[in-house]
Amino acid sequence: MTSTLPIPMSLIDLHCHSTASDGVLAPAEVVRQAVTRGVAVLALTDHDEVGGLAPAREAARAEGITFVEGVEVSVTWRAQTLHVVGLGIDPSHPQLTAGLAGLRAGRRERARAIAAELARCGIHGSLEGAYAHARNPDLIGRTHFARFLVQQGVATDVKGVFQRYLAQGKPGYVPHPWASLEQAVAWIRASGGVAVLAHPGRYRLSSGAMEALLAEFRNWGGMGIEVVSPNHSLDDTRRFAHLAVRFGLAASAGSDFHSPEESGLSLGVLPPLPEECRPIWSALGLG
């Protein structure tokens, strides 16, 4: 991951998903899709899983683009579920792999609980249905349930399912304890990676709570924050750019791509970082 010249931000995408977690394209297909969109630097960041990195890396090598090893770690902070992206990780590091294995086991427990809650709402067979949509049975998530419910005609799209059943406060939502913020950052740092707070605009936090989160994240060794994300409005982007500068955090950008039909942004279709931001790719040796 080295470069002698700065890489235009429009060619960088540092957050996307494959069938190793809850994306719909296989890891190598994600890479090929990124290439068709003009991406020169890609990070695959599957949820709590690094099994897709090897095939993605090989595809990136064949396509001649720079590949960044990544992961997206599930975190619980003050009863809120957050995500921390690790970039430039060593996917074979024992501390990271053990931590992720524990999170995947927790996902299986949560899946059974979600199915039970949906059954109380009159929606039966959701556990089997969700697993039918999970190409990696070790990584089951709410998106797999959502795709099953769309298939059953419960809603017209995945977003609608989340709004009616799977978001916090809805009848199919099941809270679950994930990694602590300290643990997630420690696993990423131990594996040689850089920790980035993912899509902060998604979290239901007051201004004071967000500032407390960023201070704690920085103190544990977090280095970046996603400023550009499909979850962010223009005002969000400006706000998190300001907070990145204030807390001394580098700024990252990613499409959070899952599928052509479900994602708010396609791979490589990213607005520019605000000028005051320090890009995270400098910390990754990418120019």
N, C-alpha and C positions, 0 to 999 in steps of 0.2 A: 504494500500500500504506500507507494512513494510516487511523487510527481515533482518535476522540476519547474513546471509552470502552473499558475493558478487555473483551476478548472471552473468554467462558468457554472453558476449555481443552477441554471436551467437544465444542466446535464447530470445533476446529482439527485438521487432519491434514497433516503436513508431509513425508510420504514415501509415494509410491505410484508405480505403473508402468502403462504402456499398451502397445499394440501397437508403439509406436515402439521399444521394447526387448523385454522378455519378459513383458509383461502380455497378457491375452487380450481386453481391451476397448479400442476405439479411444479416442484422447484425449478427444474430446467425450463419449463414453459414460462414461468414468471420471468426468468432471465431473457428468454427470446422475445417475450412481449415488451420488456423494457428496452431491448435493442431496437425494436421497430419504432419505439417512441423517442429514440434518440438519446437514451440514458447512457452515460459514459461511466458512472460510478453508482453501484447498486448495493444496498444492504438488505439482506433477507432477515427479517426479525419476527420469526414465528413465536406465538405465545408459549412460554414455558417449555420450549422444545428446540433442539438443535439438529434433529435428524435430517432436516432438509438441506443443511449447509453443504454437505459433500457433493451431491448432484448439482446443486446450484453453482458451486465453485467450479466444477468441471465444465458446465455449460458456459460460464462467464469466460473461462480460459479459452474455450473454443471460439467464442464470439469476439474475443479481444477487448472485453471491457474490464474495468477494475471492480473487484468484488470485495465487500466488507462483511466479515463474519458478524452476525448479530443475533439478538434474542430480545423478546419482550417479556419481562418478568412481572407477574401478578403480585400486587402489594396491598396490604391493608394498613391504612393510616387513619387514626381517629375514626374508626368504623366506616371509612370510605375506601372503596376499591380504587386503586391507582395502578398505573403501568409505568415501569421504568425500562427503557430500551438500553441494552448493552451493545456497544459498537466496538469492533476490533477485538473481540473476545477470542480466547482459545477454547473451542467447544469441547475439548477433551479434558479440561481442567477438573480434577476430582471434586473440588469444593463447589464449583458451578453445577456439575452434572448431578451431584447428590442433592443439591438444593432443588433443582428443577424436577428431579424424580419425585421428590416429596410433594411438590405442587401438582404434578400430574395425578398422583394418587388422590389428592384432595379433589381434583376435578371429577373423578369418577364418583366419589361420595356425593358431591353437589349435584351431579346429573341425576342420580337416583332421587334426591330430594326434590329437584325441579319436576321430575316426572310425577311424583306423588302430589305436588301442589297443582299441577295441571289436571291431574285426574279428578281432584276435588272440584275443578271448574268444568268437569264434563268432557275433558279432552283426554282420551285414553290411547295407549300405545305409543306415547311420545318418546319413551326411552329407546325402544327399538327403532322408532322412526328417526330419532336424532343420530343414533349410531349408524344407520344406513347412509347418512349424509357425511359421516366422518371417515375420510380416507385413512386417517391414523386413529385407530381405536383407543390408543393411549392418551389421546388429546381430544377430549370431548368438551364442547363449550356451548354457550347460549346460542351462538349463531347457528349451530347444527340443529338445535331445537327450533329456531326461527324458520329455517329452511323447510323443515318438516311441516310446520304449521302453515306456511305459505302453500305448500303442496296440498294440504288438506283443505285449503280454501278459507282458513280462519282469518287471514288478512291478505292483502294484495301484494305486499312486499315485506322484506325483512324488517325494515324500519317500522312498519306498522305493527308487526308482532311485538317488537321491543316496547313500543309505546303502550300497547294494550296489556301485555302479559309479562315481559321479561325485564323491564327496567325497574330500578329501585322503587319500592312502594306499590308495585303492581302484583297481581295475584300469583304469578308464576315465578316471582323473584325470590331467590334464596340467598341470604347473606352467607358468606364463607370466610374464614380466616386464612389469608394468604401469607406470604412472607412479610416480615417487617421491612420498613424502609432501610433500616440499618443492614439487615441481612441481604437484601437485593443489591444494594450498592457494594457491599463487601464481596459478594459472589462475583460480580462483574469486575471489580478491581483486582481481585485475586487472580482472575483469568486473563489479566492484562488489558481489559477493556475500559471503555469510557462510558460512564453512566449518564443517561439523558432522561429527564422527565418527559414522558410522552403526552401529547395532546392535552395540555393543562386546561384548555377551555371546556373540556368535557366534564370537569369535576364541579360538583355543587359546593363550592367553598366561598365563604365571604372573603372580602379583600384581606382582612386580618389573618384569616386561616391560610389563605394562599401564601401570604408573606411568611407566615410561620413554617409552612411546608417547605418553601424554598430555602429558608435559613437552615432548617434541619437537614434538608437534602444536601446543601452545600457543605455543611459541617461534617456529614458522614463521608464526604468525598465525591458527591455528585458534581459533574462538570458542565452539564448542558441542559437546555430546555428546548423543546420543540416550539419554535415560533411560528413556522409555516406548517399548517395542517389543514386537511379538509374540514376538520371540526371547528375551525376558527373563522370568524367574520373578520373583516378588515379592521374593525375596532379591537378585536381580540389580538390580532397580529401586532398592532401598535402597542397594546397594553403589555403583551408578553415580551416584546422587544425592549420596552422600557424596563421591565422587571429583570430581564437578562442582564442588562447593563448595570442596573442597581445592585444586583447580587453577584456580579462578577462571573456570570455563567455564559458559556458559549451558546450560540444559537444553532439549532438543527432544523431540518426540513424534510418532510416525507409525505408521500401520498396516502399512507395507511391503506394501500391497495389490497382488496380481498377478491374482487371479481369485477369484470367489466360492467355488470348490471347493478351491483350493490355499492360500488365505491363512489364517493363524492368527487374524487379526482382520479384520473388515469395515471399510470406510471409516467413520471417525467413531466407532468403538466402541473408545474408549481410556480406560483408567483415569487418574485424576488424577495430575499431577506431585506428588511429595512437597513438603511445604510449604517446606522449606528451599531449594528450587531457585529460581533466577532464570530465568524463561522466555525462550527464544530469540526469541519473537515481539516482545519489547520492542525488541531490536536491529533488528528489521525494520520498526519503526514501526507495529506492529499493536495497540498498547495495552498 
